[in-house]
Amino acid sequence: MSAKDINVHVESGVLTLNGERMREEDVKNESYHRVERFYGNFTRTFALPTTVDVPKIRASYKDGVLEVVLPKAETAKAKRIEIKAA
């Protein structure tokens, strides 16, 4: 697969990955000729937590691995509160 065969989009708090896989294998030998075709669509959906900063979502594809980064929103990160002595 290549990056152009995969679509990643977010809508209403749902991340959707979909695409189409197409591959053809051609084997030629002296006594036979074999052609195999592999194809099919796939779709995966994930409900995103409200703590995800949607405009900062990014995806990369390298060596057959799709990486999707879902950063937390600044308001969702833990904050340390200083305790003042009375």
Secondary structure, DSSP 4 states (H G I P E B T S, - for coil): --GGGEEEEEETTEEEEEEEEEEEEEEE-SS-EEEEEEEEEEEEEEEPPTTB-GGG-EEEEETTEEEEE-PBPGGGS----PPPP-
